[in-house]
């Protein structure tokens, strides 16, 4: 369909791209899916033109850093598997890789027809209200539900699913974008070292990352920062954009995801390594955050 052709032309406009999977082969009309591999070169600016439809690009690689030009300056953003970029229709983007040597990345591109977004917005609005159908720009997009929908779409595409599946997936993605957009951007931005000037908090953040399997309660963290527990909690939350507990939980779950994906360790071993009291504790927290169990997540990653 024209949406994917248009998008592919833009994806390939700035260098060689290897196409691994495309919904063209399945004649999907309701959702465009494209999985590509592309080499990015250090410090080379890339001007990505505006697309005619909203698009989501998710990383299928582990951690790396990319710079986005926004508000008259370059902003460094760390990405990992499942995080990415939400680009509304008509929005251009200027990016610059922030790593020392060329690297190849595998990316999943999801393109939603604006007509689908408009349809969903009209369906969910209540009498006397109006749900806007224009999507916000997120240079850091962290929405586990949409990431899982994207992974499911890739699996369905490989399994020969008809366009009916694509239509349902597109509507669910549009619904989630309109009612529950990414809430990770401001938090993630605040974690960049240049955004935190208080060296005591930087020391605490580094301590947390190095001691995820240890006890990390308010008393321990405030002592590491040399601040009273009461003042530490308020200072940390204001600077980071999340409470100490929420931040620790986030890092532990991300570490658990990486171990589920990249190792064969059992759930209990992963739970204890990441600071959870038991396998069931990890499973409950994992399902709340990612809408699937650790076992389901591991299985889905191995089918990609």
KOLSE-699900 format. One record per residue: chain; residue in one letter; z, y, x of N, C-alpha, C in turn; residue number from 1. Coordinates in steps of 0.2 Angstrom, whole numbers, always signed. Atoms other than C-alpha are relative to their C-alpha. Example, Ala and Ser with C-alpha at 12.3 -4.5 7.8 and 13.67 -1.06 7.14 Angstrom:
2
 unit code   n_z   n_y   n_x  ca_z  ca_y  ca_x   c_z   c_y   c_x pos
    A    a    +0    -6    +4   +39   -22   +62    +0    +6    +4   1
    A    s    -1    -6    -4   +36    -5   +68    +3    +5    -4   2
***
This chain:
304
 unit code   n_z   n_y   n_x  ca_z  ca_y  ca_x   c_z   c_y   c_x pos
    A    x    +0    -6    +4    +0    +0    +0    +0    +6    +4   1
    A    x    +1    -6    -4    -3   +18    +6    +7    +2    +3   2
    A    x    -6    -2    -3   +16   +21    +9    +1    -3    +7   3
    A    x    -1    +3    -7   +17    +8   +23    -5    +2    +5   4
    A    x    +5    -3    -4    +0   +13   +30    +1    +6    +3   5
    A    x    -1    -7    -2    +5   +31   +31    +6    -1    +5   6
    A    x    -6    +0    -5   +22   +26   +39    -2    -3    +6   7
    A    x    +2    +4    -6   +14   +14   +51    -3    +5    +5   8
    A    x    +3    -5    -4    +3   +28   +57    +4    +4    +4   9
    A    x    -4    -5    -3   +17   +39   +61    +5    -4    +5  10
    A    x    -4    +4    -5   +28   +25   +69    -4    -1    +6  11
    A    x    +4    +2    -6   +14   +21   +81    -3    +7    +3  12
    A    x    +3    -6    -3    +9   +40   +84    +2    +2    +7  13
    A    x    -3    -3    -7   +19   +42  +100    +1    -6    +5  14
    A    x    +0    +5    -5   +16   +26  +110    -1    -7    -3  15
    A    x    +1    +7    +2   +13    +7  +109    +6    -3    -4  16
    A    x    -5    +4    +4   +22    -3   +96    -2    -7    -2  17
    A    x    +1    +7    +2   +23   -22   +93    +2    -1    -7  18
    A    x    -2    +1    +7   +23   -26   +75    +2    -7    -1  19
    A    x    -3    +7    +1   +34   -41   +71    -1    -3    -7  20
    A    x    +0    +2    +7   +34   -41   +52    -2    +6    -4  21
    A    x    +2    -5    +5   +26   -31   +38    +0    -3    -7  22
    A    x    +0    +2    +7   +27   -32   +19    -7    +1    -2  23
    A    x    +7    +0    +2    +8   -29   +19    -2    -7    -1  24
    A    x    +2    +6    +1    +6   -47   +21    +2    -4    -6  25
    A    x    -3    +3    +6   +16   -51    +5    -3    +5    -6  26
    A    x    +2    -4    +5    +7   -37    -5    +6    +3    -4  27
    A    x    -6    -3    +4   +24   -29    -9    -3    +8    -1  28
    A    x    +2    -7    +2   +21   -12   -18    +6    +4    -1  29
    A    x    -6    -4    +2   +39    -7   -22    +4    +1    +5  30
    A    x    -4    -2    -6   +47    -7    -5    -4    -2    +6  31
    A    x    +3    +2    -6   +39    -6   +12    +5    -2    +5  32
    A    x    -5    +3    -5   +47   -16   +26    -4    -1    +6  33
    A    x    +4    +1    -6   +41   -15   +44    +5    -1    +5  34
    A    x    -4    +1    -6   +50   -23   +59    -5    +1    +6  35
    A    x    +4    -2    -6   +43   -16   +76    +5    -1    +6  36
    A    x    -3    +0    -6   +47   -17   +94    -3    +6    +4  37
    A    x    +3    -6    -4   +44    -1  +105    +5    +1    +6  38
    A    x    -4    -2    -6   +49    +4  +122    +1    +8    +0  39
    A    x    -1    -7    -1   +57   +21  +124    +2    +2    +7  40
    A    x    -1    -2    -7   +58   +31  +140    +5    +5    +0  41
    A    x    -5    -4    -1   +72   +40  +147    -2    +8    +0  42
    A    x    +1    -7    +0   +73   +59  +143    -7    +2    -2  43
    A    x    +6    -2    +2   +56   +59  +135    +0    +2    -8  44
    A    x    -1    -2    +7   +56   +70  +119    -6    -3    -4  45
    A    x    +5    +2    +5   +47   +63  +104    +1    +4    -7  46
    A    x    +0    -3    +6   +42   +73   +89    -3    -4    -5  47
    A    x    +2    +5    +5   +42   +62   +74    -2    +5    -6  48
    A    x    +2    -4    +6   +32   +70   +59    +3    -2    -6  49
    A    x    -3    +1    +6   +38   +72   +42    -4    -6    -4  50
    A    x    +3    +5    +4   +35   +57   +30    -1    +2    -7  51
    A    x    +2    -1    +7   +28   +57   +12    +5    -3    -4  52
    A    x    -5    +3    +4   +42   +46    +6    +7    -1    +4  53
    A    x    -7    +1    -4   +61   +43   +11    -1    -6    +4  54
    A    x    +0    +6    -4   +63   +31   +25    +7    -1    +3  55
    A    x    -6    +2    -4   +78   +22   +33    -3    -4    +6  56
    A    x    +2    +3    -6   +76   +16   +51    +7    -3    +3  57
    A    x    -6    +3    -2   +90    +3   +56    -1    -3    +7  58
    A    x    +1    +3    -7   +93    -3   +74    +2    -8    -1  59
    A    x    -1    +7    +0   +92   -22   +77    +3    -2    +7  60
    A    x    -3    +1    -7   +99   -19   +95    +7    +2    +0  61
    A    x    -7    -2    -1  +117   -17  +101    +0    +7    +3  62
    A    x    -1    -7    -1  +124    -1  +107    -5    +4    +5  63
    A    x    +4    -4    -4  +113   +13  +114    +1    +7    -3  64
    A    x    -1    -7    +2  +113   +32  +113    -7    +4    +0  65
    A    x    +6    -4    +1  +100   +44  +106    +2    +7    -1  66
    A    x    -1    -7    +2   +99   +63  +105    -5    +2    -5  67
    A    x    +4    -3    +5   +93   +72   +90    +1    +8    +0  68
    A    x    +0    -8    -1   +89   +91   +90    +1    +2    -7  69
    A    x    -2    -3    +6   +98   +99   +76    +5    +6    +0  70
    A    x    -4    -6    +0  +105  +116   +72    +0    +3    +7  71
    A    x    +2    -3    -6   +97  +123   +88    +3    -3    +6  72
    A    x    -3    +4    -6  +105  +110  +100    -1    -7    -1  73
    A    x    +0    +8    +0  +104   +92  +105    +7    -3    -1  74
    A    x    -6    +3    +2  +117   +81   +98    -1    -8    +2  75
    A    x    +0    +7    -2  +121   +64  +106    +3    -5    -5  76
    A    x    -3    +5    +5  +124   +49   +94    -1    -7    +2  77
    A    x    +0    +7    -2  +129   +31   +98    -2    -4    -6  78
    A    x    +2    +4    +5  +120   +18   +88    +2    -7    +2  79
    A    x    -1    +7    -1  +123    -1   +86    -4    -4    -5  80
    A    x    +3    +4    +5  +116   -15   +76    +2    +2    -7  81
    A    x    -1    -2    +7  +114   -10   +58    +1    +7    -2  82
    A    x    +0    -7    +1  +116    +8   +60    -7    +3    +2  83
    A    x    +6    -3    -1  +102   +20   +60    -1    +7    -2  84
    A    x    +2    -6    +2   +93   +35   +53    -2    +0    -7  85
    A    x    +3    -1    +6   +90   +41   +35    -4    +7    +0  86
    A    x    +5    -6    -1   +75   +53   +34    -3    +1    -7  87
    A    x    +3    -1    +7   +71   +61   +17    -7    +2    +1  88
    A    x    +7    -2    +0   +53   +65   +12    -1    +7    +2  89
    A    x    +2    -7    -2   +45   +80   +21    +5    +2    +5  90
    A    x    -4    -2    -5   +58   +80   +35    -2    -2    +7  91
    A    x    +2    +1    -7   +52   +81   +53    +6    -1    +4  92
    A    x    -6    +1    -4   +63   +75   +67    -2    +0    +8  93
    A    x    +1    +0    -7   +64   +78   +86    +6    -4    +4  94
    A    x    -5    +5    -3   +73   +64   +96    -1    +0    +8  95
    A    x    +1    +1    -7   +76   +61  +115    +5    -6    +2  96
    A    x    -4    +6    -2   +82   +44  +122    +5    +3    +5  97
    A    x    -5    -2    -5   +99   +46  +132    +2    -7    +4  98
    A    x    -1    +6    -4   +98   +31  +144    -4    +1    +6  99
    A    x    +3    -1    -6   +93   +30  +162    -7    -3    +2 100
    A    x    +6    +3    -1   +79   +18  +162    -4    -2    -7 101
    A    x    +4    +2    +6   +65   +13  +149    +4    -6    -3 102
    A    x    -3    +6    +4   +72    +1  +135    -5    -2    -6 103
    A    x    +4    +2    +6   +63    -9  +122    +5    -1    -6 104
    A    x    -5    +0    +6   +71    -8  +104    -4    -3    -6 105
    A    x    +3    +3    +6   +68   -18   +89    +3    +4    -6 106
    A    x    -2    -4    +5   +69    -8   +73    -3    -2    -7 107
    A    x    +2    +1    +7   +69   -11   +54    -2    +6    -3 108
    A    x    +1    -6    +4   +60    +2   +44    -1    -2    -8 109
    A    x    +1    +1    +7   +62    +3   +25    -2    +6    -3 110
    A    x    +2    -6    +3   +52   +15   +15    +0    +0    -7 111
    A    x    -1    +0    +8   +56   +19    -3    -5    +5    -3 112
    A    x    +4    -5    +3   +43   +27   -14    +4    +5    -4 113
    A    x    -4    -5    +4   +50   +43   -21    +0    -1    -7 114
    A    x    +0    +1    +7   +45   +38   -38    +6    -5    -2 115
    A    x    -6    +4    +1   +58   +24   -37    +6    +4    +0 116
    A    x    -6    -4    -1   +71   +36   -31    +1    +5    -7 117
    A    x    +0    -4    +6   +67   +48   -46    +2    -4    -6 118
    A    x    -1    +5    +6   +67   +33   -58    +7    -2    +0 119
    A    x    -7    +2    +0   +84   +27   -53    +5    +6    -1 120
    A    x    -4    -6    +2   +91   +45   -53    +0    +2    -7 121
    A    x    +1    -1    +7   +85   +47   -71    +4    -5    -4 122
    A    x    -3    +6    +3   +92   +30   -76    +8    +1    +0 123
    A    x    -7    +0    -1  +110   +33   -69    +3    +7    -3 124
    A    x    -3    -6    +2  +113   +51   -75    +3    -1    -7 125
    A    x    -3    +0    +6  +125   +54   -89    -2    +6    -4 126
    A    x    +2    -6    +4  +122   +65  -104    +3    +6    +2 127
    A    x    -3    -7    -2  +124   +83  -100    +0    +1    +8 128
    A    x    +0    -1    -7  +122   +80   -81    -6    -2    +3 129
    A    x    +6    +1    -4  +109   +78   -68    +1    -3    +7 130
    A    x    -1    +3    -7  +108   +66   -53    -6    +3    +4 131
    A    x    +6    -2    -4   +97   +74   -40    -3    -6    +4 132
    A    x    +4    +6    -3   +84   +63   -32    -2    +2    +7 133
    A    x    +2    -1    -7   +82   +72   -16    +6    -3    +5 134
    A    x    -5    +3    -4   +91   +63    -2    +1    +4    +6 135
    A    x    -2    -4    -6  +101   +71   +13    -3    -4    +6 136
    A    x    +2    +3    -7   +96   +69   +31    +6    -2    +4 137
    A    x    -5    +3    -4  +107   +58   +41    -2    -3    +7 138
    A    x    +2    +3    -7  +103   +56   +60    +5    -6    +2 139
    A    x    -4    +6    -1  +118   +44   +60    +1    -3    -7 140
    A    x    -1    +3    +7  +117   +32   +45    +4    -7    +1 141
    A    x    -5    +6    +0  +131   +19   +43    +2    -2    -7 142
    A    x    -1    +2    +7  +130   +10   +26    -1    -8    +0 143
    A    x    +0    +8    -1  +134    -9   +28    -4    -3    -6 144
    A    x    +3    +3    +6  +128   -12   +10    -8    +0    +0 145
    A    x    +7    -1    -1  +111    -5   +13    -3    -4    +6 146
    A    x    +2    +4    -6  +110   -14   +30    -1    -7    -2 147
    A    x    +1    +7    +3  +113   -30   +21    -6    -1    -4 148
    A    x    +6    +1    +4  +100   -27    +8    -6    +0    +4 149
    A    x    +6    +0    -4   +88   -23   +22    -1    -7    +3 150
    A    x    +0    +7    -3   +92   -40   +31    -2    -5    -5 151
    A    x    +2    +5    +5   +90   -49   +14    -7    +1    -1 152
    A    x    +7    -2    +2   +73   -40   +11    -4    -4    +6 153
    A    x    +4    +4    -6   +67   -47   +29    +0    -7    -2 154
    A    x    +0    +7    +2   +73   -64   +24    -4    -2    -5 155
    A    x    +4    +2    +6   +65   -64    +7    -8    +1    +2 156
    A    x    +6    -1    -2   +49   -57   +15    -3    -6    +4 157
    A    x    +2    +6    -3   +48   -71   +27    +0    -7    -4 158
    A    x    +0    +5    +5   +52   -83   +13    -6    +0    -5 159
    A    x    +5    -1    +5   +37   -77    +3    +2    +2    -7 160
    A    x    -2    -3    +7   +46   -68   -11    -5    +5    -3 161
    A    x    +4    -4    +3   +36   -59   -23    +2    +8    -1 162
    A    x    -1    -7    +1   +35   -40   -27    +6    +1    -4 163
    A    x    -5    -1    +4   +48   -42   -40    +7    +0    +4 164
    A    x    -6    -1    -4   +61   -45   -27    +0    +7    +4 165
    A    x    +1    -7    -3   +55   -29   -18    +2    +5    -4 166
    A    x    -2    -5    +5   +57   -19   -34    +7    +0    -1 167
    A    x    -8    +0    +1   +75   -25   -36    +3    +3    +6 168
    A    x    -4    -2    -6   +80   -22   -18    -1    +8    +0 169
    A    x    +1    -8    -1   +72    -4   -18    +4    +4    -5 170
    A    x    -4    -4    +5   +81    +1   -34    +7    -1    +2 171
    A    x    -7    +1    -2   +98    -6   -27    +1    +5    +6 172
    A    x    -1    -5    -6   +95    +4   -11    +0    +7    -2 173
    A    x    +0    -7    +3   +90   +20   -21    +7    +1    -3 174
    A    x    -7    -1    +3  +106   +18   -31    +5    +1    +4 175
    A    x    -5    -1    -5  +117   +16   -16    -1    +7    +3 176
    A    x    +1    -6    -3  +109   +31    -8    +2    +6    -4 177
    A    x    -1    -5    +4  +111   +42   -23    +7    +1    -2 178
    A    x    -7    +0    +3  +129   +37   -28    +5    -1    +6 179
    A    x    -4    +1    -5  +136   +32   -11    -3    +1    +7 180
    A    x    +4    -1    -7  +127   +40    +4    +5    -1    +6 181
    A    x    -4    +2    -6  +133   +37   +22    +5    +5    +0 182
    A    x    -6    -4    -2  +150   +43   +25    +2    -1    +7 183
    A    x    -2    +1    -7  +150   +38   +43    -2    +6    +5 184
    A    x    +3    -4    -5  +141   +53   +50    +5    +5    +3 185
    A    x    -4    -5    -2  +154   +67   +51    +6    -4    +5 186
    A    x    -5    +3    -4  +167   +54   +57    -3    -2    +7 187
    A    x    +3    +2    -6  +155   +47   +70    -1    +6    +5 188
    A    x    +1    -6    -4  +150   +64   +76    +6    +3    +4 189
    A    x    -6    -3    -3  +168   +69   +79    +3    -4    +5 190
    A    x    -3    +4    -5  +171   +54   +90    -4    +1    +7 191
    A    x    +4    -1    -6  +158   +60  +103    +5    +4    +4 192
    A    x    -5    -2    -4  +169   +65  +118    -1    +8    +0 193
    A    x    +0    -7    -1  +162   +83  +119    +2    +4    -7 194
    A    x    -2    -3    +6  +168   +86  +101    +8    +0    +0 195
    A    x    -7    +0    +0  +186   +83  +106    +3    +3    +6 196
    A    x    -2    -4    -6  +194   +95  +118    +7    -2    +2 197
    A    x    -7    +2    -1  +212   +88  +117    +0    -6    +5 198
    A    x    +0    +6    -5  +213   +77  +133    +5    -6    -2 199
    A    x    -5    +5    +2  +228   +68  +125    -3    -5    -5 200
    A    x    +4    +4    +5  +217   +62  +110    -5    -4    +4 201
    A    x    +5    +4    -4  +203   +57  +122    +3    -6    +3 202
    A    x    -4    +5    -4  +216   +47  +132    +2    -6    -5 203
    A    x    -2    +5    +6  +222   +38  +115    -7    -4    -2 204
    A    x    +6    +4    +2  +204   +34  +110    -3    -5    +5 205
    A    x    +2    +5    -5  +200   +26  +127    +5    -6    +0 206
    A    x    -6    +5    +0  +217   +17  +126    -2    -5    -6 207
    A    x    +1    +4    +6  +212   +10  +108    -6    -5    +2 208
    A    x    +6    +4    -1  +195    +4  +114    +2    -6    +5 209
    A    x    -2    +5    -5  +203    -5  +129    +5    -5    -2 210
    A    x    -5    +4    +2  +217   -13  +119    +0    -3    -7 211
    A    x    +1    +2    +7  +210   -19  +103    +4    -6    -3 212
    A    x    -4    +6    +2  +219   -36  +103    +8    +2    +0 213
    A    x    -7    -2    -1  +236   -27  +106    +3    +3    -7 214
    A    x    -3    -4    +6  +248   -19   +93    -2    +7    +1 215
    A    x    +2    -7    -1  +241    -2   +90    +3    +4    -6 216
    A    x    -3    -4    +6  +253    +6   +77    +1    +7    +2 217
    A    x    +0    -7    -1  +257   +24   +76    +5    +2    +6 218
    A    x    -5    -1    -6  +272   +23   +88    -3    -1    +7 219
    A    x    +3    +1    -7  +262   +15  +102    -5    +5    +1 220
    A    x    +6    -5    -1  +247   +27  +100    +3    +7    +1 221
    A    x    -3    -7    -1  +258   +43   +99    +3    +0    +7 222
    A    x    -4    +1    -6  +268   +37  +114    -6    +1    +6 223
    A    x    +6    +0    -5  +251   +35  +124    -2    +7    +0 224
    A    x    +2    -7    +0  +246   +53  +119    +5    +5    +2 225
    A    x    -5    -5    -2  +263   +60  +123    +2    +5    -6 226
    A    x    -1    -4    +6  +265   +67  +105    +4    -3    -5 227
    A    x    -5    +3    +5  +278   +64   +92    -5    -3    -6 228
    A    x    +4    +3    +5  +272   +52   +79    -2    +4    -6 229
    A    x    +2    -5    +5  +272   +65   +65    -6    +4    +1 230
    A    x    +5    -4    -2  +262   +77   +74    -7    -3    +2 231
    A    x    +6    +4    -3  +250   +64   +82    -4    -2    -6 232
    A    x    +4    +3    +6  +245   +57   +65    -5    +6    -3 233
    A    x    +3    -6    +2  +240   +75   +59    -6    +2    +4 234
    A    x    +4    -3    -5  +232   +80   +75    -6    -5    +1 235
    A    x    +5    +5    +0  +222   +64   +76    -5    +0    -6 236
    A    x    +4    +0    +6  +216   +64   +58    -5    +6    +0 237
    A    x    +4    -6    +0  +210   +82   +60    -6    +0    +5 238
    A    x    +5    +0    -5  +200   +79   +76    -5    -5    -1 239
    A    x    +4    +6    +0  +193   +62   +73    -3    -1    -7 240
    A    x    +3    +1    +7  +190   +63   +54    +2    -6    -3 241
    A    x    -2    +6    +2  +199   +47   +51    +7    -1    +2 242
    A    x    -6    +2    -2  +217   +41   +51    +0    -5    +6 243
    A    x    +0    +5    -6  +223   +31   +67    -1    -7    -3 244
    A    x    +1    +6    +3  +224   +16   +56    -7    -2    -2 245
    A    x    +7    +1    +2  +207   +18   +49    -5    -1    +6 246
    A    x    +4    +0    -6  +199   +21   +66    +1    -7    +4 247
    A    x    -1    +6    -4  +207    +6   +74    -3    -6    -4 248
    A    x    +3    +5    +4  +202    -5   +59    -8    +0    +1 249
    A    x    +7    +0    -1  +184    +1   +61    -2    -3    +6 250
    A    x    +2    +3    -6  +183    -3   +79    +1    -7    +1 251
    A    x    -1    +7    +0  +191   -20   +77    -5    -4    -4 252
    A    x    +6    +3    +4  +178   -24   +63    -6    +0    +4 253
    A    x    +6    -1    -4  +164   -18   +74    +0    -5    +6 254
    A    x    +0    +5    -5  +170   -29   +88    -1    -7    -2 255
    A    x    +0    +7    +3  +172   -44   +77    -7    -1    -2 256
    A    x    +7    +0    +2  +154   -41   +70    -4    -2    +7 257
    A    x    +4    +1    -6  +147   -41   +88    +2    -7    +3 258
    A    x    -2    +7    -2  +157   -58   +92    -3    -5    -4 259
    A    x    +3    +5    +4  +151   -66   +77    -8    -1    +1 260
    A    x    +7    +0    -1  +133   -61   +81    -2    -3    +7 261
    A    x    +2    +1    -7  +133   -64  +100    +3    -6    +3 262
    A    x    -3    +6    -2  +145   -79  +102    +1    -5    -5 263
    A    x    -1    +6    +5  +149   -96   +95    +8    -1    -1 264
    A    x    -7    +1    +1  +168   -93   +95    +2    +0    -8 265
    A    x    -2    +1    +7  +177   -98   +79    +3    +6    -3 266
    A    x    -3    -6    +3  +184   -86   +66    +7    +2    +2 267
    A    x    -7    -1    -2  +202   -88   +71    +0    +3    +7 268
    A    x    +0    -3    -7  +198   -84   +90    -2    +7    +0 269
    A    x    +2    -7    +1  +188   -69   +85    +5    +5    -3 270
    A    x    -6    -4    +3  +202   -63   +74    +5    +2    +5 271
    A    x    -5    -2    -5  +215   -64   +87    -2    +4    +6 272
    A    x    +2    -5    -5  +204   -56  +100    -1    +7    -2 273
    A    x    +2    -7    +3  +200   -41   +89    +7    +3    -3 274
    A    x    -7    -3    +3  +219   -38   +84    +2    -2    -7 275
    A    x    -2    +2    +7  +219   -47   +67    +5    -6    +1 276
    A    x    -5    +4    +0  +234   -57   +63    -2    -8    -1 277
    A    x    +3    +6    +2  +224   -72   +56    -7    +0    -2 278
    A    x    +7    +0    +2  +207   -78   +52    -1    +3    -7 279
    A    x    +0    -3    +7  +211   -74   +33    +1    +7    +0 280
    A    x    -1    -7    -1  +216   -57   +38    -6    +4    +2 281
    A    x    +6    -2    -2  +200   -54   +47    -5    -1    -6 282
    A    x    +5    +2    +6  +190   -62   +32    +1    +5    -5 283
    A    x    -1    -4    +6  +198   -51   +19    -2    +7    +2 284
    A    x    +2    -6    -2  +195   -35   +29    -7    +1    +1 285
    A    x    +7    +0    -2  +178   -40   +34    -4    +1    -7 286
    A    x    +3    +0    +7  +173   -43   +15    +1    +7    -3 287
    A    x    -1    -7    +3  +180   -26   +10    -5    +5    +3 288
    A    x    +4    -5    -4  +170   -17   +23    -7    -1    -1 289
    A    x    +7    +1    +0  +154   -26   +23    -3    -4    -6 290
    A    x    +2    +3    +6  +153   -35    +6    -3    -7    +1 291
    A    x    +2    +7    -1  +151   -52   +14    +6    -3    +5 292
    A    x    -5    +3    -4  +162   -65   +23    -2    +0    +7 293
    A    x    +2    +1    -7  +162   -67   +42    -5    -6    +1 294
    A    x    +5    +6    +0  +153   -84   +40    -7    +2    -3 295
    A    x    +6    -2    +3  +140   -76   +28    -4    +5    +5 296
    A    x    +3    -5    -5  +137   -62   +41    -3    -4    +6 297
    A    x    +2    +3    -5  +135   -74   +55    -7    -4    -2 298
    A    x    +5    +4    +3  +123   -85   +45    -6    +5    -1 299
    A    x    +6    -5    +1  +112   -70   +40    -3    +3    +7 300
    A    x    +2    -2    -6  +111   -64   +58    -5    -5    +4 301
    A    x    +3    +6    -3  +105   -81   +64    -7    -2    -3 302
    A    x    +6    +1    +4   +91   -81   +51    -5    +5    +1 303
    A    x    +5    -5    -1   +83   -65   +57    -5    -1    +6 304
***
